[in-house]
């Protein structure tokens, strides 16, 4: 099982969200459960390379 942090909020009737590591790729759902399913689908698209030029947040340690 893989675990990813995500950000979510409710905007009137929809729940919107994105992964912390992939802030440019949003998805939505009419419920929090639907949003979670859509996030899982989005993640599968991201790792399958179906989406070109994927931007990802990363961290660089500098001495």
N, C-alpha and C positions, 0 to 999 in steps of 0.2 A: 504494500500500500504506500502510495506517495502522498505527501502533505504539502500544500502550498498556501501561503497567506494571501488573502484577498481583501479588498476594500469594497464595502457596499453601502448603499443609501436608498431611501425611498423618495421618489419624485412623483407626487400626486398618486397615480394608481399603479405605477411600476416600481420594481426594485431594480436598481442598476448596480453593476459591479465590474471590477477588473482585478487581475492578479497584481500583487505588489511588484513583482519582477517584470510585468508586461503592462504598464499603465496606459499604453496607447490602444489597447484592444478591449473595448467595452462590450458587455452583453447585458441583457435584461430579462426579467420575468415578471409575471403577474403576482407571484408569491415568492417568498424567500426560497422555498424548496425548488420552484421552477428555475429561479436564478442559479441555484447551485448545480442543477442539471445542465443548464446552458453554459456555465463556467467549465464544467467537466468536458462538454463537447468542444468548447473553445480551446481548452488545453490540448485535447487530442488533435485538433487542427494545427495548433502551433507546433507541436512536436513532430507532426507528420510532414512538415515542410510544405503544406498546401498553400500557406500564406507566404508570399515572397517578401524579402527584405524585412524580416522581423527585428524590431527594436526591443532590446532587453536592458533593464537596469542591472548594473553589476557593481562591484566594489574593487577598488585598486588600493592596495596597501603600499605606502611609500615610507621608506626609512628616513 
